């Protein structure tokens, strides 16, 4: 099993009428911690929990209503009748439990038909944002569920147990509209609930991330495009493929190679003893005959980073014997199949490392050290659903090793599943082994949005579908959708046509090129949004700022918008990509003034927009007052800036945007090593002003030095001359009859 670390926290201890004790305290700045135990145990630190600040101070309550604590976010009291009462900071009743009985595994909380967000998702419910069934937190191929929800009753809740023994977390919850039942079964009976009073979905999600850790900013190259497949044949194929990307003008920042980069055969059919010839930590000489020269050449000359697939297990007989002798192997296997898991087809029995053991992590770090020295840039972690926290501890091992070798370098990984809190490490996720079908394309945005709400803000997918042959139109539409995913990456099986754009003919290759060019034009915008998300959680901004988010966050009172999963907000852009084979768009615009992006065409919401569109079209909309920084088409992120920065302004209202730049590689941004350019549009005065603060030198040669404005308004599209950014400046639109002039 995987155990967690004990800790001592100051708390108010309440003795129930039954004589059993309950502990109440705070955790971080946003959460009230309730400890429920069959027996009185010390508190524990769950891998999910790592607050952004110290535990909040609290005041003990002990009056005729009960005993508990009051904090800056609300209060939690055990009443004289042994019920839990949660209130907001204003004193509003949010929920109350039935009578507590810690010897019984069910805790029942009242609900005023509150909608529950943030459970996670699988293909079965990806297109539903709210809970409609019992939630059993777990990790598996194509699914991840968290022991968490935000209730529109006005609070968020995270459940934690002190031990896990499989890919399923030993806690479930369900709602019938009037009651929410938590059911926990744990070996030692330790169960904790973290309550976070919050009035809105956005505030509740921010409070939750403040408890599990602020999502760090990925290295800049991860905001570009990643090309992956199973079936890279040899060194010549690698370099020929990268050459096609460059010669064809298809932007690219990284490649990912499946298991064939370090060995020559899959280990799926190995018995628990492994095989003596198998290589767990080496190179396949056909692909990497000289890795110490190849990897730096790819990185420095071809401007392509390399990420290698890793499995959480061993296949080499000698290494397995050593690991088993030291007690480093988990007793359980990798669940078979996809969703739902097929335990009858589990594999890799008695070969999976227990990364919760510090000695295992240290040893594993030493084994991957030569790879990092050679130039492996990041990890693609696959098939780690052996335990609910395997991916977490596995990433800890990888990050710790990188930190020992290069403390300032940002850690980045791609993982097939996740548990809450991994985003604070730099671990990103993808949605598993999806199929090349229109159904799985339609499910991709909903999977992303549900995972964002449940603790994974950086989500990718196997664009085009992994398991089977894709088709040109489907791949094209998926690439267009992928522009607006946090991480954009293609992947495919060994037996099918790789998802390289030039292999699919015209007009599809050109449409995919344009999608990639848009991805790179949006780099300064997306990168700034990632910084803003990190800062809004770390500093608990008054206005939460999640990068990718459902319309339900921005338009909670719009019943149409609140349930949508195929339209979402990418910062200030409403995205409604084409996910139908018949080229029909299905757009909904909530109340407000909306521009079709990069046009002066205005629509007034609420409004449904349909109709057929062309293969190059990606419906995108901006509200009046949007200020959008857009870069130039570059072929890789290190080629920034590529020219002056375009500031798109959508007239009709005031607006602003803060452009954030840094070195793209280090953790310096966490200590303020950034340059900030605050862009401010005054619609009445028709003036765009900007002010630059912070470290002016930190972006280096990738920093922008000049800008121009494109104004979109009801009179048309107007472009200014180019101005030097400097430390401040402005562009004024002087309007005279029949002419708009920039000053």
C-alpha distance (Angstrom), angle and dihedral (degrees) to the residues before:
residue distance angle dihedral
X1 . . .
X2 3.76 . .
X3 3.80 114.2 .
X4 3.81 128.7 -162.6
X5 3.78 130.1 -135.3
X6 3.79 122.2 -94.4
X7 3.79 120.4 -125.8
X8 3.77 138.1 177.5
X9 3.81 118.8 -126.7
X10 3.81 130.7 176.2
X11 3.76 109.2 -111.9
X12 3.77 146.4 156.2
X13 3.79 110.2 -104.5
X14 3.79 117.5 -150.7
X15 3.80 122.0 -163.9
X16 3.78 112.4 -147.4
X17 3.77 124.7 -142.6
X18 3.79 87.1 -101.1
X19 3.80 89.5 59.8
X20 3.81 93.9 -111.4
X21 3.81 118.9 127.9
X22 3.79 130.8 -126.0
X23 3.82 124.6 -166.8
X24 3.81 125.8 -144.1
X25 3.80 124.5 -173.3
X26 3.79 141.5 129.8
X27 3.77 129.4 -90.4
X28 3.75 117.5 -161.1
X29 3.80 120.5 -30.3
X30 3.80 97.7 -57.1
X31 3.81 111.5 35.7
X32 3.79 137.0 78.5
X33 3.79 110.5 -151.7
X34 3.81 121.6 -143.3
X35 3.81 118.3 -170.4
X36 3.80 117.0 -157.0
X37 3.79 118.7 -179.4
X38 3.75 138.4 171.3
X39 3.78 84.2 -145.0
X40 3.79 127.4 17.7
X41 3.79 107.7 -93.5
X42 3.77 132.6 164.8
X43 3.78 116.6 -94.4
X44 3.78 118.6 -95.3
X45 3.78 137.9 -148.4
X46 3.78 112.1 -120.1
X47 3.82 116.4 -150.7
X48 3.80 85.4 -125.1
X49 3.79 94.3 63.8
X50 3.79 124.6 74.8
X51 3.82 110.2 137.6
X52 3.79 121.6 -147.0
X53 3.80 91.1 -131.7
X54 3.78 140.9 21.9
X55 3.78 120.0 -72.4
X56 3.78 111.0 -77.9
X57 3.77 120.1 -108.4
X58 3.77 115.0 -109.1
X59 3.78 140.2 -167.2
X60 3.77 120.9 -132.0
X61 3.80 116.5 -120.7
X62 3.80 118.0 -152.5
X63 3.79 114.1 159.6
X64 3.78 142.3 114.3
X65 3.81 90.6 -63.7
X66 3.78 95.9 56.8
X67 3.81 144.9 -88.7
X68 3.78 126.6 -64.6
X69 3.78 143.2 94.9
X70 3.79 139.6 -70.0
X71 3.82 121.1 -148.7
X72 3.78 138.6 172.2
X73 3.81 90.7 -88.8
X74 3.81 100.6 42.6
X75 3.78 144.1 -64.4
X76 3.79 139.0 -82.8
X77 3.79 120.4 -160.6
X78 3.79 135.2 176.0
X79 3.78 103.0 -139.2
X80 3.81 127.3 -139.9
X81 3.80 85.9 -99.1
X82 3.81 92.7 56.8
X83 3.80 94.9 -107.3
X84 3.80 125.9 133.4
X85 3.80 114.8 -120.2
X86 3.82 119.0 -165.6
X87 3.79 119.2 -168.4
X88 3.80 135.0 177.5
X89 3.78 121.2 -115.1
X90 3.82 87.9 -94.8
X91 3.80 90.7 55.8
X92 3.81 97.2 -104.8
X93 3.80 113.8 151.1
X94 3.81 108.4 -116.0
X95 3.79 102.1 172.4
X96 3.79 141.9 -23.2
X97 3.77 129.2 -158.3
X98 3.74 131.0 -135.3
X99 3.80 115.8 -107.1
X100 3.80 110.8 -51.4
X101 3.75 120.3 -116.1
X102 3.82 109.0 169.2
X103 3.80 90.3 -171.2
X104 3.78 87.4 65.9
X105 3.82 117.1 69.0
X106 3.81 96.7 -137.8
X107 3.80 124.3 90.5
X108 3.78 112.9 -176.8
X109 3.81 121.4 -159.7
X110 3.79 124.9 -170.2
X111 3.81 120.4 -118.4
X112 3.78 134.2 -169.3
X113 3.80 91.6 -142.0
X114 3.77 88.7 -69.9
X115 3.79 116.9 -179.5
X116 3.79 113.9 -124.5
X117 3.81 119.7 -140.4
X118 3.79 131.0 178.8
X119 3.80 105.3 47.3
X120 3.83 96.1 129.5
X121 3.80 122.0 -120.6
X122 3.78 150.7 -114.1
X123 3.83 129.7 -166.0
X124 3.81 88.1 -84.2
X125 3.80 95.6 64.2
X126 3.81 105.8 14.6
X127 3.80 90.2 117.3
X128 3.82 93.3 54.5
X129 3.79 121.3 77.0
X130 3.81 98.0 -169.6
X131 3.78 132.2 61.3
X132 3.80 114.3 -93.2
X133 3.81 100.4 160.8
X134 3.79 141.8 25.4
X135 3.79 110.8 -59.5
X136 3.80 116.7 -139.1
X137 3.80 108.0 -176.0
X138 3.79 111.9 -133.0
X139 3.78 145.7 135.2
X140 3.78 124.5 -124.9
X141 3.78 143.1 135.1
X142 3.84 106.7 -56.3
X143 3.80 96.4 2.3
X144 3.78 142.7 70.6
X145 3.79 127.1 173.6
X146 3.80 126.1 -175.5
X147 3.82 130.5 -151.2
X148 3.78 88.1 -118.7
X149 3.78 143.4 95.3
X150 3.77 141.1 170.2
X151 3.81 112.3 -139.4
X152 3.78 122.3 -155.2
X153 3.80 84.0 -137.2
X154 3.80 81.1 86.0
X155 3.78 110.9 -92.2
X156 3.80 145.5 74.3
X157 3.81 125.9 -133.7
X158 3.81 134.0 -162.6
X159 3.80 121.8 -170.4
X160 3.80 121.7 -151.5
X161 3.80 133.5 -172.7
X162 3.79 127.7 -166.3
X163 3.81 98.1 -126.5
X164 3.79 141.2 28.9
X165 3.79 127.4 -164.7
X166 3.80 103.7 177.4
X167 3.78 144.4 11.6
X168 3.81 87.4 -74.3
X169 3.79 119.0 82.1
X170 3.84 112.3 -130.7
X171 3.80 93.4 -120.5
X172 3.81 133.2 78.2
X173 3.77 134.3 178.2
X174 3.81 136.5 -168.5
X175 3.80 138.0 178.7
X176 3.80 131.6 -148.9
X177 3.80 93.9 -175.7
X178 3.80 97.1 -98.0
X179 3.80 99.4 48.7
X180 3.80 137.1 29.6
X181 3.79 114.5 -152.1
X182 3.80 122.4 -156.3
X183 3.80 114.6 -164.1
X184 3.79 120.5 -172.0
X185 3.78 131.4 178.6
X186 3.78 114.8 -179.8
X187 3.76 132.6 162.4
X188 3.78 95.8 -116.7
X189 3.77 97.9 26.7
X190 3.81 96.8 -115.7
X191 3.81 113.7 146.5
X192 3.79 129.6 162.0
X193 3.78 133.5 -172.8
X194 3.79 123.8 -159.3
X195 3.81 113.0 -154.8
X196 3.81 119.8 -161.1
X197 3.82 115.1 -174.0
X198 3.82 108.8 -146.8
X199 3.79 131.5 157.3
X200 3.81 98.5 -145.0
X201 3.78 140.5 32.5
X202 3.80 90.2 -111.8
X203 3.82 93.2 51.1
X204 3.80 92.3 44.1
X205 3.80 92.2 50.4
X206 3.79 90.6 48.6
X207 3.81 91.0 50.0
X208 3.81 89.3 50.3
X209 3.80 93.3 51.0
X210 3.80 88.8 47.3
X211 3.81 86.3 59.1
X212 3.82 97.9 45.4
X213 3.81 96.7 37.0
X214 3.78 137.1 -84.8
X215 3.83 113.5 -80.2
X216 3.79 107.0 -110.7
X217 3.80 120.7 -134.9
X218 3.80 114.3 -99.4
X219 3.81 118.5 -128.3
X220 3.79 111.8 -82.8
X221 3.80 95.1 -107.8
X222 3.83 89.3 63.0
X223 3.81 89.0 66.8
X224 3.79 89.7 63.4
X225 3.82 127.4 64.4
X226 3.81 127.6 -59.3
X227 3.82 121.5 -158.9
X228 3.79 115.6 -154.0
X229 3.78 137.8 167.5
X230 3.79 143.4 151.7
X231 3.79 106.8 -116.9
X232 3.80 111.1 52.0
X233 3.81 99.1 161.9
X234 3.79 107.0 -161.9
X235 3.80 146.1 -34.1
X236 3.81 92.4 -74.6
X237 3.80 91.4 53.2
X238 3.81 91.6 51.3
X239 3.79 93.1 51.4
X240 3.79 94.5 40.8
X241 3.82 90.5 52.3
X242 3.80 93.3 49.4
X243 3.81 87.6 47.1
X244 3.80 90.7 55.3
X245 3.80 90.5 52.6
X246 3.78 91.5 51.4
X247 3.82 97.5 41.5
X248 3.81 92.5 46.3
X249 3.79 94.8 49.3
X250 3.82 93.9 -116.0
X251 3.84 106.3 147.5
X252 3.81 114.7 -126.9
X253 3.80 136.1 172.2
X254 3.79 107.1 172.1
X255 3.78 145.0 12.5
X256 3.79 128.1 -148.8
X257 3.80 122.3 -155.7
X258 3.80 123.8 -160.5
X259 3.81 124.8 -131.1
X260 3.83 91.5 -59.5
X261 3.82 89.7 82.3
X262 3.81 93.7 70.7
X263 3.83 105.1 22.5
X264 3.79 141.3 15.1
X265 3.82 104.9 -126.7
X266 3.77 138.3 40.2
X267 3.80 116.6 -110.4
X268 3.80 98.0 -147.6
X269 3.80 94.3 113.4
X270 3.81 96.7 43.0
X271 3.80 117.6 124.1
X272 3.84 120.6 -129.0
X273 3.81 90.8 -87.3
X274 3.82 94.3 59.6
X275 3.82 123.2 -152.9
X276 3.77 127.4 -71.4
X277 3.81 95.8 -135.0
X278 3.82 96.1 50.7
X279 3.81 117.7 112.4
X280 3.80 117.9 -145.0
X281 3.80 97.7 170.6
X282 3.78 109.9 29.1
X283 3.81 142.0 78.6
X284 3.78 133.2 -92.7
X285 3.81 101.2 -121.3
X286 3.81 92.6 -147.2
X287 3.79 91.0 63.6
X288 3.79 100.3 27.8
X289 3.79 111.3 25.6
X290 3.82 89.3 154.5
X291 3.82 108.2 18.4
X292 3.81 94.9 167.0
X293 3.81 88.5 64.2
X294 3.81 100.5 29.1
X295 3.79 99.2 54.9
X296 3.83 96.3 50.0
X297 3.82 88.7 44.7
X298 3.81 91.7 53.2
X299 3.80 91.2 46.5
X300 3.80 100.4 42.7
X301 3.81 104.4 28.7
X302 3.81 104.8 26.9
X303 3.83 92.1 32.2
X304 3.80 91.6 -133.4
X305 3.80 122.7 131.8
X306 3.80 119.1 -146.6
X307 3.80 125.1 -136.0
X308 3.78 121.3 -175.3
X309 3.78 130.6 -151.6
X310 3.78 117.5 -115.9
X311 3.80 131.5 -169.6
X312 3.83 120.8 -150.4
X313 3.79 92.7 -128.8
X314 3.79 143.7 64.2
X315 3.79 129.5 -113.2
X316 3.78 101.7 176.0
X317 3.80 112.5 99.8
X318 3.80 96.3 -141.8
X319 3.79 94.2 48.2
X320 3.80 90.4 47.7
X321 3.79 91.9 52.4
X322 3.80 90.6 52.0
X323 3.81 93.4 46.3
X324 3.80 93.5 48.1
X325 3.78 91.6 48.6
X326 3.82 88.7 56.7
X327 3.81 94.6 45.4
X328 3.78 93.6 -113.9
X329 3.81 98.8 133.7
X330 3.80 125.7 93.7
X331 3.80 115.3 -129.3
X332 3.79 93.0 -136.4
X333 3.81 130.3 78.6
X334 3.79 136.2 -134.4
X335 3.83 108.9 -83.9
X336 3.78 112.1 -111.0
X337 3.77 128.2 -124.7
X338 3.76 125.4 13.1
X339 3.81 125.3 -87.3
X340 2.94 117.2 15.3
X341 3.81 96.9 27.9
X342 3.79 115.6 -115.7
X343 3.78 106.7 -143.2
X344 3.79 91.1 -176.3
X345 3.80 87.1 68.4
X346 3.80 98.0 44.1
X347 3.79 114.4 144.2
X348 3.80 143.4 -169.3
X349 3.80 93.1 48.1
X350 3.82 113.7 -170.7
X351 3.80 93.2 1.8
X352 3.82 102.2 90.5
X353 3.78 119.2 105.4
X354 3.81 120.4 -126.5
X355 3.80 100.4 -130.7
X356 3.81 92.4 -177.9
X357 3.82 85.6 77.8
X358 3.84 108.6 89.5
X359 3.80 90.7 -146.0
X360 3.80 90.7 56.6
X361 3.78 91.1 50.2
X362 3.80 91.7 49.5
X363 3.81 92.7 48.7
X364 3.80 92.9 45.7
X365 3.79 90.2 50.4
X366 3.78 90.5 54.7
X367 3.80 90.2 50.2
X368 3.81 93.7 54.2
X369 3.80 94.2 40.4
X370 3.84 93.7 93.2
X371 3.80 90.1 53.2
X372 3.80 91.3 55.3
X373 3.78 90.6 46.7
X374 3.81 90.1 51.5
X375 3.80 93.1 52.3
X376 3.82 109.1 -92.3
X377 3.79 99.6 156.0
X378 3.81 104.0 -165.4
X379 3.80 143.6 -7.5
X380 3.79 133.4 -109.1
X381 3.81 103.3 -155.3
X382 3.80 114.5 -159.1
X383 3.81 136.9 -178.8
X384 3.79 97.5 10.1
X385 3.79 96.4 140.4
X386 3.81 92.0 115.5
X387 3.80 91.2 111.2
X388 3.79 133.9 8.0
X389 3.82 89.6 -108.3
X390 3.82 101.8 35.0
X391 3.79 93.4 104.9
X392 3.79 91.0 48.9
X393 3.82 96.0 52.4
X394 3.81 91.6 39.6
X395 3.79 90.1 56.7
X396 3.79 90.1 46.9
X397 3.81 88.5 57.5
X398 3.80 92.1 50.1
X399 3.78 94.9 43.9
X400 3.80 94.1 46.6
X401 3.79 90.7 53.7
X402 3.79 92.9 49.5
X403 3.79 90.5 47.4
X404 3.81 91.5 53.5
X405 3.80 90.3 51.7
X406 3.80 100.4 36.9
X407 3.83 113.4 7.1
X408 3.80 95.3 -175.0
X409 3.82 97.9 50.3
X410 3.81 117.1 101.8
X411 3.77 116.3 -117.7
X412 3.80 117.1 -130.6
X413 3.80 131.4 178.3
X414 3.81 140.0 160.8
X415 3.81 115.9 -136.8
X416 3.80 133.0 -170.9
X417 3.80 93.0 -140.9
X418 3.77 137.1 7.6
X419 3.78 147.6 -165.3
X420 3.81 125.1 -140.0
X421 3.80 113.9 -77.7
X422 3.80 99.2 33.4
X423 3.82 92.6 108.7
X424 3.79 89.8 70.4
X425 3.82 87.3 64.7
X426 3.81 96.1 52.8
X427 3.81 92.3 -103.9
X428 3.80 113.5 145.2
X429 3.81 127.1 -171.9
X430 3.77 143.1 -141.4
X431 3.79 129.3 -153.4
X432 3.80 98.8 -110.6
X433 3.79 134.0 -118.3
X434 3.78 100.6 -16.9
X435 3.81 126.5 177.1
X436 3.82 127.8 -113.1
X437 3.81 92.8 -110.7
X438 3.78 135.9 121.4
X439 3.79 87.7 -122.0
X440 3.80 92.2 60.5
X441 3.80 90.3 44.5
X442 3.81 89.5 54.8
X443 3.80 90.6 48.6
X444 3.80 95.2 52.1
X445 3.83 99.7 82.0
X446 3.80 92.5 46.6
X447 3.78 91.7 49.6
X448 3.80 89.6 51.4
X449 3.81 94.4 47.4
X450 3.80 94.4 46.8
X451 3.79 90.5 48.9
X452 3.82 91.9 48.1
X453 3.81 89.3 54.9
X454 3.80 92.3 47.9
X455 3.80 98.1 49.7
X456 3.83 111.4 -75.3
X457 3.82 109.7 99.0
X458 3.83 96.4 168.8
X459 3.81 108.8 65.3
X460 3.80 130.4 167.1
X461 3.79 134.2 171.9
X462 3.80 139.0 -158.4
X463 3.81 94.0 -90.4
X464 3.79 109.2 -140.3
X465 3.82 92.6 19.7
X466 3.79 127.1 -82.6
X467 3.78 108.4 -132.6
X468 3.80 105.8 66.2
X469 3.77 145.0 -5.1
X470 3.78 114.6 -42.0
X471 3.81 127.1 -153.7
X472 3.78 131.5 -126.9
X473 3.80 99.9 -110.5
X474 3.80 93.9 42.6
X475 3.81 92.1 49.6
X476 3.80 90.8 47.4
X477 3.80 93.7 51.8
X478 3.80 89.9 46.2
X479 3.80 91.4 51.8
X480 3.79 89.4 51.2
X481 3.79 90.7 51.3
X482 3.81 89.5 45.9
X483 3.80 90.8 62.5
X484 3.81 85.6 73.4
X485 3.79 99.0 45.4
X486 3.82 118.3 99.1
X487 3.82 89.8 -117.5
X488 3.82 121.5 27.4
X489 3.79 115.4 -153.0
X490 3.82 138.4 147.5
X491 3.79 124.2 -149.2
X492 3.81 136.9 174.0
X493 3.80 144.2 170.6
X494 3.78 125.9 -92.9
X495 3.82 94.1 -109.9
X496 3.82 99.0 54.4
X497 3.79 138.3 68.2
X498 3.82 108.1 -77.5
X499 3.77 114.9 -114.9
X500 3.79 93.5 -112.6
X501 3.83 106.5 138.2
X502 3.83 98.6 -132.2
X503 3.81 91.5 60.4
X504 3.82 94.2 66.2
X505 3.80 103.3 62.9
X506 3.78 131.5 -128.3
X507 2.96 141.5 -14.4
X508 3.79 85.9 15.7
X509 3.80 97.9 59.4
X510 3.78 90.7 53.0
X511 3.81 92.1 45.6
X512 3.80 89.5 52.5
X513 3.80 90.4 47.5
X514 3.78 89.5 53.8
X515 3.81 90.5 49.2
X516 3.80 90.3 53.1
X517 3.79 91.0 46.8
X518 3.81 89.2 53.1
X519 3.80 90.1 50.4
X520 3.79 89.8 55.5
X521 3.80 94.3 43.2
X522 3.81 87.3 56.5
X523 3.81 93.4 51.6
X524 3.84 97.4 103.7
X525 3.80 89.2 46.1
X526 3.81 96.5 47.7
X527 3.78 93.3 42.4
X528 3.79 91.1 52.9
X529 3.81 91.0 48.7
X530 3.80 90.6 53.1
X531 3.80 89.7 52.6
X532 3.78 90.9 47.2
X533 3.82 90.9 51.6
X534 3.80 91.4 50.7
X535 3.80 92.5 48.5
X536 3.80 95.8 44.0
X537 3.80 89.9 58.9
X538 3.79 97.7 38.4
X539 3.80 93.6 48.5
X540 3.83 96.6 28.5
X541 3.77 94.7 -124.8
X542 3.77 116.2 -148.3
X543 3.80 87.6 -121.3
X544 3.83 112.1 46.6
X545 3.80 112.1 -133.1
X546 3.78 114.7 -158.8
X547 3.79 114.0 173.7
X548 3.81 102.1 -145.0
X549 3.79 112.2 24.7
X550 3.80 142.3 151.5
X551 3.78 121.3 -97.3
X552 3.81 85.5 -113.5
X553 3.81 88.5 77.8
X554 3.78 95.2 54.9
X555 3.80 99.3 31.8
X556 3.82 107.0 30.0
X557 3.80 93.4 154.2
X558 3.80 94.1 53.9
X559 3.82 105.2 89.3
X560 3.81 92.1 -161.5
X561 3.80 94.9 50.6
X562 3.80 94.7 41.3
X563 3.81 94.1 67.9
X564 3.80 100.1 40.4
X565 3.80 120.4 119.9
X566 3.82 102.7 164.9
X567 3.81 94.1 58.3
X568 3.79 120.0 53.1
X569 3.78 145.9 158.6
X570 3.81 119.5 -96.0
X571 3.79 95.5 -170.1
X572 3.80 102.2 -65.1
X573 3.82 95.6 -13.9
X574 3.78 119.5 94.7
X575 3.81 105.1 -145.9
X576 3.81 123.8 -157.8
X577 3.82 106.7 166.6
X578 3.78 121.9 -172.7
X579 3.80 109.9 -94.7
X580 3.79 98.7 164.6
X581 3.78 127.8 92.0
X582 3.82 92.2 -138.0
X583 3.84 93.3 63.3
X584 3.80 91.9 -115.9
X585 3.78 117.7 148.2
X586 3.78 120.8 -142.1
X587 3.80 108.0 -164.5
X588 3.77 130.0 167.9
X589 3.81 120.9 -171.2
X590 3.82 116.8 -165.7
X591 3.79 120.9 -141.0
X592 3.79 114.4 -52.5
X593 3.79 144.0 62.5
X594 3.80 111.4 -57.6
X595 3.78 132.2 -171.7
X596 3.75 123.0 -156.6
X597 3.79 97.0 -120.6
X598 3.80 116.3 -95.0
X599 3.81 91.7 9.6
X600 3.79 136.4 85.6
X601 3.80 90.8 -128.1
X602 3.82 108.7 126.1
X603 3.81 128.6 -159.8
X604 3.78 128.3 -175.6
X605 3.79 118.8 -138.3
X606 2.90 150.3 -104.0
X607 3.77 84.9 61.9
X608 3.79 140.1 139.5
X609 3.80 115.9 -144.8
X610 3.79 123.0 -165.7
X611 3.77 136.3 159.9
X612 3.78 138.1 108.0
X613 3.80 120.9 -64.7
X614 3.78 135.1 -170.2
X615 3.78 127.6 -97.3
X616 3.82 91.6 -103.0
X617 3.82 95.3 53.0
X618 3.82 124.8 107.6
X619 3.82 110.2 176.4
X620 3.82 110.1 -131.7
X621 3.78 130.0 163.3
X622 3.81 137.6 -169.7
X623 3.78 128.9 -161.8
X624 3.76 121.3 -121.8
X625 3.80 108.2 -85.3
X626 3.79 95.1 35.6
X627 3.81 115.1 145.3
X628 3.79 110.9 -163.0
X629 3.83 127.2 -176.0
X630 3.81 110.6 -149.1
X631 3.78 125.2 -176.1
X632 3.77 134.2 -155.4
X633 3.78 128.9 -86.9
X634 3.79 107.4 -88.6
X635 3.80 127.9 170.2
X636 3.83 95.1 -132.3
X637 3.78 134.8 8.4
X638 3.81 95.4 -107.8
X639 3.82 86.8 63.0
X640 3.80 90.3 70.0
X641 2.96 137.0 154.0
X642 3.81 92.6 32.2
X643 3.80 92.0 178.8
X644 3.80 139.0 -34.0
X645 3.79 121.1 -20.9
X646 3.79 116.3 -109.9
X647 3.80 115.0 -137.8
X648 3.78 108.7 -157.8
X649 3.80 113.0 -157.6
X650 3.79 121.6 -170.0
X651 3.77 105.9 -155.8
X652 3.77 131.0 -138.5
X653 3.79 100.6 73.2
X654 3.78 140.7 34.8
X655 3.78 115.9 -91.3
X656 3.78 145.6 165.6
X657 3.78 143.8 -164.9
X658 3.78 132.7 -169.7
X659 3.79 113.9 -139.1
X660 3.82 109.5 -153.0
X661 3.80 121.7 -163.6
X662 3.80 131.4 177.6
X663 3.80 139.0 156.2
X664 3.82 91.9 -73.5
X665 3.80 94.6 -135.2
X666 3.79 114.2 56.1
X667 3.79 139.0 59.5
X668 3.79 90.2 -114.4
X669 3.79 90.4 112.6
X670 3.82 88.8 68.7
X671 3.79 89.8 65.3
X672 3.80 95.4 43.6
X673 3.82 100.9 -87.0
X674 3.80 94.3 144.1
X675 3.77 138.3 106.8
X676 3.79 115.6 -130.9
X677 3.76 124.9 -160.6
X678 3.79 112.0 -171.7
X679 3.81 109.1 -155.9
X680 3.84 113.5 -160.8
X681 3.80 126.3 -173.1
X682 3.81 119.7 -162.0
X683 3.77 105.2 -165.0
X684 3.79 97.6 -169.0
X685 3.80 93.0 50.3
X686 3.82 92.4 35.8
X687 3.81 90.5 -133.7
X688 3.79 130.3 140.7
X689 3.80 111.2 -159.6
X690 3.77 129.6 -179.7
X691 3.78 135.6 -167.5
X692 3.80 124.8 -167.4
X693 3.80 122.0 -149.7
X694 3.77 137.3 165.0
X695 3.78 127.8 38.9
X696 3.79 106.5 -10.7
X697 3.80 93.6 -167.1
X698 3.80 101.8 47.7
X699 3.84 98.3 89.7
X700 3.80 89.5 59.4
X701 3.81 117.5 -171.2
X702 3.82 90.8 -17.5
X703 3.80 91.7 64.4
X704 3.79 122.6 106.7
X705 3.80 116.4 -114.0
X706 3.82 101.7 176.0
X707 3.78 138.6 33.6
X708 3.76 143.5 -176.8
X709 3.78 132.3 -163.9
X710 3.77 130.2 -124.2
X711 3.79 111.5 -164.0
X712 3.78 118.9 -158.1
X713 3.78 114.7 -167.0
X714 3.78 141.2 139.4
X715 3.79 91.1 -77.2
X716 3.79 95.0 56.6
X717 3.80 140.5 -95.2
X718 3.80 120.1 -37.3
X719 3.81 127.6 -174.9
X720 3.77 125.8 -161.3
X721 3.76 130.2 -147.7
X722 3.80 118.6 -95.3
X723 3.81 119.9 -86.9
X724 3.79 132.7 -168.0
X725 3.80 111.5 -109.1
X726 3.82 96.8 -144.9
X727 3.79 113.2 149.3
X728 3.80 96.6 -44.8
X729 3.75 141.7 -14.3
X730 3.77 147.1 150.2
X731 3.77 143.8 -137.6
X732 3.79 117.7 -149.6
X733 3.77 124.1 -160.3
X734 3.80 109.4 -141.4
X735 3.78 109.5 -163.6
X736 3.80 121.1 -157.7
X737 3.81 127.2 164.1
X738 3.78 109.5 -63.3
X739 3.80 94.5 -4.3
X740 3.80 141.4 76.2
X741 3.78 116.1 -158.9
X742 3.80 128.7 -171.7
X743 3.78 118.7 -139.8
